[in-house]
Structure formats: C-alpha cells, structure tokens
Amino acid sequence: MKTWVIAATVLTLAASQVFGATRTYYIAADEVVWNFAPSGIDQIHNAPFNSFQAYWTVAGKHKLGTEVKKAIYREYTDESFSALKPRAAKWEHLGVLGPLIRAEVGDTIQVVFKNNSSHPTSMHPHGVFYNKDSEGAPYEDGTDKADKADDGVKFGDTHTYIWQVPDRAGPVKGGPSTAFWMYHSHTTEVADVNAGLMGPMIITRRRAGNPDGSPKDVDREFVIAFYEFLEIESRYAEENIATYMTDPKGVKVIRGPFGSKLIFSGDEEVPAETLIRETLNGYSYGNLPMLTMHVGEKVRWYIMGTTNFEVHAPHWHGNTFRWRNMNADTIPLLTMGMEILDMEPDNPGIWLFHCHVSVHFEAGMVARYQVLE
C-alpha cells in the first residue's frame, strides 16, 4: 500500500509538471476618456507645448487634442466585474495597454471576458494554443454558431477564452527565459486596435518562474508598445470629432478601402496627420511614467508594435542591451513586431528613450528612463 501511495504521488507530481496550473483572469473591455499627455506639458523639456507640438496636443476647429474616448482592457477581481483589480505600481507604465497576462509553459490561461463597450469586441491571442471557440476572430472557417460566440462578444455579455501554453508558445532553447506575445480585439481589428484594445502576454520557461509566473532570473521588467493611433480609424472617430472639435459639422469622415480621410466643408485645411497620435503605451511627449531601475540589475524590456503601417526604431540613450546575440542601443521594430531585450545598466542618470523615426519623435513618441546608483 505504501508503495502504491508513493507511486501515485510521483504520477500526480509528474502530471502537474506536464499540465501545469490554470491561471484565471477577469478582464473587461471598458470605455474611458484617455489623455495622451495628462500633465498638460512637454515633460521632456518641462515646458508648455510649442506651436509645432500643438498640431497634436491642442483641440481646435477641426482638430483633436490630447483627450479622446477609447476602449481599453481592464482587469477585475472576480467574475462579478464589480471591482477593478488595482494595477501594481511597477506596472503603472502599461498605461493604455491591457493587464499583463502571465503563464509558464504547460499552464492553461483562462480569461473570463466581459464586454462593457458599445461595440462587439473580442480577445485574440498570439502564440498560444486555442480552439475555435477561443480564437476571437470572425471569418468563414467552417465552424458552427457555438464556435463563433468568441468572435464578437456583445455589450454586457461574457465569454470564457481558454488558451493552452505548449512548448511552442514558450522561449526557445538558448534564448531568454521568457517569450513575449500580445492579445488584442480582432472583431473589427483596425477600428478596435486604434480604439486601444491591446495587451501584453509573457510566457516563462517551464519551472523557471516565480509563483506569479515572473522569471526568476530577471530583477525588473518593462513592457512598451510603440503605439501609433490613427484616431480617424478608431471605432470612436465620429464620436470624438463631435465631442472634441469645436466645428464638428465642418468635417466629415469618408471611409474607403485604403483607409479613411476627412473632408472639410469650409476653407480651413488641417493636415490629416493631426489625427495621428504617436505614443509609448498611450503617452506622448514624455508623459509615460518614469521607468526606473538600478545599476547592475538584470532588466528585461518587452517591446512591441501595433497594427498600422508602422516602422519604428526604438533607441535608448546612455546604456546598451543584448539583442539577438549582439550588443545594441537601437533596434528595428515592424508592424505587430515583438522583441525581448536584456539590459544590465551601468550608466546612472536620466536618459532619453524614443523612436528614431523623425516624424514619430517629433510627434511625441518619446519618454525617459532613470538609472539609479
């Protein structure tokens, strides 16, 4: 009998190591008023916005300012969706991004999702394994009605997404201890992502994580989305124009197969670029909360792009990092790209962190990070 008990215990332990834990998240799509520059100034220079920056920061006759309506993912404490789960201070920099979803290889991710927004919305993950009822993308795939409930959850409804985390969703041999993925709404993808419905997902190598799934070999982590918003493509474009422009009747949105554009009824011509917001996690002109670390810490950066026609060049002043078996301080980042960088800062101070594409930099895709002794 004792031998049988020991054997059963070993089998149970082996099974738990293979299949891992089920990690449950309660996430809703909520409508909010988002401010790209909540301080009201250019934090990089500690000064009011100049006349050039005003193209993107000051509302006007046919211009949007720093405030717009958005839909974002937010985490709740339980299935009642009555109380928001407080965001830990070290993750305040996520800004407009949804909550960080973590798991180890072998785990199962269960997301109980509620749509509190006025448009059908979904959650579509990258990298992990899912069945058709947890894909979150509507298209003709030969499935029946039951497998399409996840494609666009209606206002007030809930849906539970189940995502498995097999080896192919985790880090590769010889690489960092984590893999980096994202999730986003794919019901009307262009309109949804430009509305703000994106979030990060980090998968840790099997048995290489702490109880919360964070990697044991890293002291500090940052997730940064080089997030370009085409406000004219947002699901709230017309509503934001009506709310925040002083002459909304003087402008009309025309939807076309190659993007949307504004038609003016008056004689004021406003560059279409004024409806683009270049941000880091939804913040422009240094308004991203200061990213702080210490000399000698093992700091892991997770960098991602979004869905628009984007090419970025993330650049860190003052320090370097390891990326793809080389030391670097600038990397290329393509549309929907996901990159992992490991930094051991050795140069204390406050340093610039920005996109090196000139128009992105000038339009506000810039922040700072601090290295303490």
C-alpha positions in Angstrom: 0.0 0.0 0.0 2.8 2.4 0.9 4.5 1.7 -2.5 1.2 2.4 -4.3 0.8 5.7 -2.5 4.3 6.8 -3.3 3.9 5.8 -7.0 0.6 7.7 -7.2 2.2 10.8 -5.6 5.0 10.7 -8.2 2.5 10.3 -11.0 0.5 13.3 -9.7 3.6 15.4 -9.5 4.6 14.4 -13.0 1.2 15.3 -14.3 1.2 18.7 -12.6 4.6 19.5 -14.1 3.4 18.5 -17.6 0.0 20.2 -17.5 0.8 23.0 -15.1 -1.6 25.4 -13.4 -4.7 27.1 -14.6 -4.3 30.9 -14.4 -7.6 32.8 -14.4 -8.0 36.4 -15.4 -11.2 38.5 -15.3 -10.8 41.2 -18.0 -13.4 43.6 -19.4 -13.4 46.0 -22.3 -14.3 49.4 -20.8 -14.9 52.7 -22.4 -12.8 55.6 -20.9 -11.7 59.1 -21.7 -7.9 58.7 -22.3 -5.4 61.6 -22.1 -2.2 61.2 -24.1 -0.5 63.9 -22.1 -2.2 64.1 -18.7 0.4 66.6 -17.3 -0.6 69.1 -19.9 3.0 69.9 -20.8 6.0 68.6 -22.7 7.7 66.6 -20.0 10.9 66.1 -22.0 11.6 69.8 -21.9 9.5 70.6 -18.8 7.7 73.3 -20.9 4.3 74.1 -22.5 3.7 72.6 -25.9 5.2 74.7 -28.6 3.3 75.7 -31.8 4.6 72.7 -33.7 3.5 70.3 -30.9 0.1 72.0 -30.8 -0.8 70.1 -34.0 -1.2 67.0 -31.9 -2.0 68.4 -28.4 -4.4 71.3 -28.8 -8.0 70.8 -29.8 -9.5 73.2 -32.3 -12.0 73.8 -35.1 -11.1 70.6 -36.9 -8.5 69.1 -34.6 -8.5 66.7 -31.7 -6.4 67.5 -28.6 -4.9 65.1 -26.0 -8.3 63.7 -24.8 -10.3 61.2 -26.7 -12.7 58.4 -26.0 -11.2 54.9 -26.1 -12.0 51.3 -25.2 -9.3 49.5 -23.2 -8.9 46.2 -21.4 -9.0 46.4 -17.6 -8.7 43.6 -15.0 -11.3 42.9 -12.3 -11.0 41.0 -9.1 -13.7 38.3 -9.9 -16.5 37.2 -12.1 -18.9 39.8 -10.8 -16.8 42.5 -12.5 -17.8 44.9 -9.7 -14.3 45.9 -8.6 -11.3 46.8 -10.6 -8.1 44.9 -9.6 -5.5 47.6 -8.6 -2.6 47.8 -11.0 0.7 47.2 -9.2 2.9 50.3 -9.1 5.6 48.6 -11.2 3.1 48.1 -14.0 1.6 51.6 -14.0 3.7 52.3 -17.1 1.5 50.0 -19.1 -0.9 52.9 -19.5 -3.5 52.2 -22.2 -2.4 48.6 -22.5 -4.5 45.8 -21.0 -3.4 43.8 -18.0 -0.3 41.7 -18.2 -1.2 38.0 -18.7 1.4 35.6 -17.4 1.9 31.9 -17.6 4.5 29.2 -17.6 4.9 26.6 -20.3 2.5 23.8 -19.5 -0.1 26.1 -17.9 -3.6 26.9 -19.1 -4.8 30.5 -19.4 -8.4 31.1 -18.7 -9.8 34.6 -19.4 -13.3 35.4 -18.3 -14.1 38.3 -20.6 -16.9 40.8 -20.3 -17.7 43.5 -22.9 -18.7 46.8 -21.3 -18.1 48.7 -24.6 -20.8 49.7 -27.1 -19.3 47.7 -29.9 -18.8 43.9 -30.3 -15.3 43.1 -29.0 -13.1 40.0 -28.6 -9.8 38.8 -27.3 -7.4 37.3 -29.9 -4.1 35.9 -28.5 -0.8 35.4 -30.3 1.5 32.4 -29.8 -0.6 30.2 -27.5 -2.8 27.2 -28.5 -6.5 27.8 -28.8 -9.6 26.0 -30.2 -12.0 27.8 -32.5 -14.2 28.9 -29.6 -11.3 30.9 -28.1 -9.8 32.5 -31.3 -11.6 35.8 -31.1 -11.7 36.5 -34.8 -14.7 36.4 -37.2 -14.3 34.9 -40.6 -15.7 31.9 -42.6 -13.9 29.0 -41.0 -16.5 26.2 -41.4 -17.4 26.3 -37.7 -20.9 26.4 -36.2 -22.6 29.0 -34.1 -21.2 27.7 -30.8 -17.7 28.2 -32.0 -18.4 31.8 -33.1 -19.6 33.2 -29.8 -16.0 34.3 -29.1 -15.7 36.3 -32.3 -17.5 39.4 -31.2 -18.9 39.5 -27.6 -21.9 41.8 -27.5 -22.3 44.6 -25.0 -23.0 43.2 -21.5 -22.2 39.6 -22.4 -19.3 37.5 -21.2 -17.2 34.7 -22.8 -14.5 32.5 -21.4 -11.4 32.1 -23.5 -9.2 29.0 -22.9 -5.6 29.2 -24.1 -3.2 26.4 -23.7 0.6 27.1 -23.3 2.5 24.3 -25.0 6.3 24.3 -25.6 5.9 26.2 -28.9 4.4 29.2 -27.0 7.4 29.4 -24.7 11.0 30.6 -25.1 13.4 28.8 -27.5 16.4 26.8 -26.2 19.4 29.0 -25.6 17.3 32.2 -25.6 15.9 34.4 -22.8 13.8 32.6 -20.1 10.6 34.2 -21.4 8.7 34.6 -24.6 6.7 37.7 -25.5 3.2 37.7 -27.1 0.3 40.1 -27.3 -3.5 39.9 -27.4 -6.0 42.3 -29.0 -9.5 42.6 -30.2 -10.0 41.1 -33.7 -13.7 41.7 -34.2 -13.1 44.8 -36.3 -9.4 44.7 -36.0 -8.4 48.1 -37.4 -11.1 50.0 -35.5 -10.6 48.0 -32.3 -6.8 48.4 -32.0 -7.0 52.1 -32.9 -9.5 52.4 -30.1 -7.0 50.9 -27.6 -7.8 47.2 -27.3 -4.4 45.6 -26.9 -2.4 44.0 -24.1 0.8 42.0 -23.3 1.3 38.4 -22.6 4.6 36.9 -21.2 5.3 33.1 -21.1 8.1 31.8 -18.8 10.1 28.7 -19.4 8.8 25.6 -17.6 9.9 25.7 -13.9 11.8 28.9 -14.4 9.1 31.2 -12.9 8.1 32.5 -9.5 4.6 31.7 -8.2 3.2 34.6 -10.2 4.8 33.4 -13.4 7.5 36.1 -13.5 11.0 34.8 -14.5 13.4 34.0 -11.6 16.5 35.3 -13.5 15.2 38.9 -14.0 15.1 41.7 -11.5 12.9 44.2 -13.4 10.6 44.1 -16.4 9.2 46.8 -18.7 6.6 46.4 -21.5 6.5 49.2 -24.0 4.2 49.4 -27.0 5.3 51.8 -29.8 1.6 52.6 -30.2 0.6 54.7 -33.1 -3.1 55.6 -33.0 -4.9 56.6 -36.2 -7.8 58.3 -34.5 -9.7 58.6 -37.8 -9.7 54.7 -37.9 -10.9 54.3 -34.3 -14.4 52.9 -33.6 -15.0 56.2 -31.8 -13.8 58.6 -34.6 -17.1 60.2 -35.3 -18.0 60.5 -31.6 -14.6 62.1 -30.8 -15.0 64.5 -33.6 -18.4 65.5 -32.4 -17.2 65.8 -28.8 -13.8 67.4 -29.1 -13.8 69.5 -32.3 -15.3 73.0 -32.0 -16.7 72.8 -35.5 -17.6 69.1 -36.0 -20.2 69.8 -38.6 -17.5 71.3 -40.8 -15.8 68.0 -41.2 -16.9 64.6 -42.5 -15.2 61.2 -42.3 -15.1 59.3 -45.5 -14.5 55.5 -45.2 -12.5 53.9 -48.1 -10.8 50.6 -48.9 -7.4 52.1 -48.3 -8.2 54.0 -45.1 -10.3 56.9 -44.0 -10.0 60.6 -44.6 -11.5 63.9 -43.6 -13.5 66.1 -46.0 -13.8 69.8 -45.0 -16.8 71.8 -45.9 -15.1 75.1 -45.0 -11.9 76.7 -46.2 -9.7 75.5 -43.3 -7.3 72.8 -44.3 -5.9 70.8 -41.4 -3.2 68.1 -42.1 -4.6 64.6 -41.8 -1.6 63.9 -39.6 -3.2 65.9 -36.8 -5.4 62.9 -36.1 -2.4 60.6 -35.6 -1.1 60.1 -32.1 2.5 58.8 -31.7 2.7 57.2 -28.2 4.5 54.9 -25.9 1.8 52.9 -24.1 -0.6 55.7 -24.9 1.5 58.5 -23.6 3.2 61.3 -25.7 5.9 63.9 -25.1 7.4 62.3 -22.0 4.2 61.7 -20.2 4.9 58.0 -19.8 5.6 57.3 -16.1 9.4 57.3 -15.4 10.9 53.9 -16.0 13.3 53.4 -13.1 16.0 50.8 -12.4 19.4 50.4 -10.7 22.9 50.0 -11.9 23.7 46.3 -12.3 20.1 45.0 -12.2 19.0 42.4 -14.8 16.4 44.4 -16.7 14.2 42.8 -19.4 12.4 45.0 -21.9 9.5 43.7 -23.9 8.9 45.9 -27.0 6.0 45.7 -29.4 4.5 47.5 -32.4 0.8 47.8 -33.4 -1.3 47.2 -36.5 -1.0 50.4 -38.5 1.5 51.0 -41.4 4.4 51.4 -39.0 8.1 51.0 -38.8 9.9 52.1 -35.6 13.4 52.4 -34.4 13.4 52.2 -30.6 16.6 53.9 -29.2 17.9 54.1 -25.6 20.4 56.8 -24.7 23.1 56.1 -22.2 23.0 52.3 -21.9 23.1 49.2 -24.1 21.4 45.8 -24.1 21.7 42.3 -25.6 19.5 41.6 -28.6 19.8 38.7 -30.9 23.3 37.8 -29.8 24.7 41.3 -30.1 25.1 44.5 -28.1 22.9 47.3 -29.3 21.2 50.6 -28.3 18.7 50.7 -31.3 16.6 48.0 -32.9 14.2 47.9 -35.9 10.6 47.2 -35.0 8.0 46.3 -37.6 4.2 46.3 -37.5 3.0 43.9 -34.8 6.6 43.1 -34.0 7.5 41.7 -30.6 11.1 41.9 -29.2 12.9 41.0 -26.0 16.0 42.9 -24.9 18.1 42.3 -21.8 19.9 45.3 -20.2 22.3 45.5 -17.3 22.5 49.3 -16.9 25.9 50.6 -16.0 25.4 54.4 -16.6 23.4 56.2 -14.0 21.2 59.2 -14.8 18.0 60.2 -16.6 18.1 59.1 -20.2 16.1 59.7 -23.4 14.1 56.7 -24.8 12.4 57.3 -28.1 11.6 56.2 -31.7 14.3 57.3 -34.1 11.9 57.7 -37.0 12.0 61.5 -37.1 8.3 62.3 -37.6 7.4 59.8 -34.7 9.9 61.5 -32.4 8.7 65.0 -33.2 5.0 63.9 -32.9 5.6 62.7 -29.3 6.9 59.1 -29.3 9.5 59.9 -26.7 9.9 59.2 -23.0 12.7 59.0 -20.3 14.1 56.2 -18.1 16.2 56.6 -15.0 19.1 54.5 -13.8 19.9 54.9 -10.1 23.2 54.1 -8.4 
